[in-house]
Amino acid sequence: MSESTEAAASAEQTGPADKIAAGYAFTGPALDLGALLWDGACLPDRQIRIPLTMLNRHGLVAGATGTGKTKTLQLIAEQLSASGVPVFLADIKGDVSGISVPGASHPKTEERAADVAQQWEATGYPCEFYSLGGIGPGIPVRSTVTSFGPVLLSKVLQLNRTQEQSLGLIFHYADAKGLELIDLKDLRAVVAFLVSDEGKPELKGIGGLSTVTAGVILRALTAFEQQGAAEFFGEPEFDTGEFLRTAADGRGLVSVLELPAVQDKPQLFSTFLMWLLADLFHDLPEVGDVEKPKLVFFFDEAHLLFNGASKAFLDSITQTVRLIRSKGVGVIFVTQTPKDVPSDVLAQLGNRVQHALRAFTPDDAKALKATVRTFPRAAYDLEELLTQLGTGEAVVTVLSENGAPTPVAATRLRAPQSLMGPVEAAALDRAVKSSPLWPRYAEPVDRESAYEKISAEQAAAEAQAEAAAAEKQAEEAEKETEKEAARAARRAPEPEPSLAEQVVGSGLFRSLTRSIGTQLGREISRSVFGTARRRR
């Protein structure tokens, strides 16, 4: 074959690769993902990147277990931090804490860096470590029940639509009456009160609360508490604005939520992550398009959030994801396949990193075909490619600087520069206790709220009832005393007559009385009464 023929063949082979690479030649700041894979070869001079300004347009990192999703999160989080963008990461398996310390050089790492033209340098990044209400290591993150709200709470309690509406009614009543729902015992107290004899009339005008529904809610709360949720609800309530901080050197703080202690309670942590996102949405001002995000929020194990979700809950997620972009917050969902994410949410995820999928079963094959249909038209046979990708390789498409999708690019990803594994427990504990946030959030506070107010009212009502009962008992005792005195008076013997009465009652006295008109009778009479007439 002539040199010109070889050159033409080479140009024909590299032509599509050049076209794909041209779609990633951004002029502004961008994160480096790795090098293009084409025709079985890695092309280090053709870099695949994500524009920094587009990272508030949300994204998806997907792939089968063991394909490198966690390392992809770590790689993106490192570069965001280096660019001054704060990051939130949920560490479900306990292997993300290593982002805080420099990585260790390894032959495989060096080989990967050479393949993708990466200047690898061991680097640690500024981190804060958090925990759900003190369950496990980390600064405790707590929420009040009121802040969490009835929609999210219904999701985590697995209530049906009717029960969810009733829970909303309970929250409405508590708000109207100034009953602060801070922890779960507050909510329990309000529910119990509203189905009591005293509380039933309170909701009559707006629908009421059935005893059966109240029982379901109370049982669900008991089960929820057994999962350790009681420690999460309370005060001091965590200010999600803490996630927006930067370090003294200008790098973005990486907030790592340590979840290994609750990884067997997926409903708890997935719904909690949604609360964090919703709280940020409500608190942050509108900023529109920004040069770089104010925060990038990685939502790991996203499929757990959507499993069994009510329509109201899905609507709430969709709205939050759609609108939080204008608050400068980017959300990256992490899950196994795109079909785990509802279509309304998936439609808003413009940045995609798809790791390998498996097709061992008919369901796997169906999921593979569904995943391929979610990508733009590609120069690859994606159905074949997605089953052949190695660990640390992925199919990528992102939004360009003008908002248009980039060409689909098979990519060998860069290696993270921080430790790809957990830090030692002692080092993690030192990092937590040395944080300036530790004194602020470590100790729980239990102030007066709904439980105490209802208990005080019930105690006052009971005291009043006891006082009324005591008063009635005293009145009845007094009446009984009077009756007993009367009965005693009737039973008592008549007293013996006095000497005077005996005299008056005698026959002699009566005889004398009959002669009282005579002079002698008058004198005797006066003598008897002590009034005898003097002799002259």
Secondary structure, DSSP 4 states (H G I P E B T S, - for coil): --HHHHHHHHHHHHHHHHHHHHTT--SS-EEEEEEEEETTEEEEEEEEEEEGGGTTS-EEEE--TTSSHHHHHHHHHHHHHHTT--EEEEESSS-SGGGGSB----HHHHHHHHHTT---------EEEEEETTBSSSEEE-B-HHHH-HHHHHHHHT--HHHHHHHHHHHHHHHHTT----SHHHHHHHHHHHTSTTTGGGGGGGT---HHHHHHHHHHHHHHHHTTGGGTBSBSPP-GGGGG-B-TTSPBPEEEEE-GGGTT-HHHHHHHHHHHHHHHHHHSPP--S-SS-SEEEEE-STHHHHTT--HHHHHHHHHHHHHHGGGTEEEEEEES-GGGS-HHHHTT--EEEE-----SSHHHHHHHHHHHHTSPP-SS-HHHHHHH--TTEEEEE-B-TTSPBPPPEEEEEPPPSB-SSPPPHHHHHHHHHTSTTHHHHSS-B--S-HHHHHHHHHHHHHHHHHHHHHHHHHHHHHHHHHHHHHHHHHHSPPPPPPHHHHHHHSHHHHHHHHTTTSHHHHHHHHHHHT-PPPP-
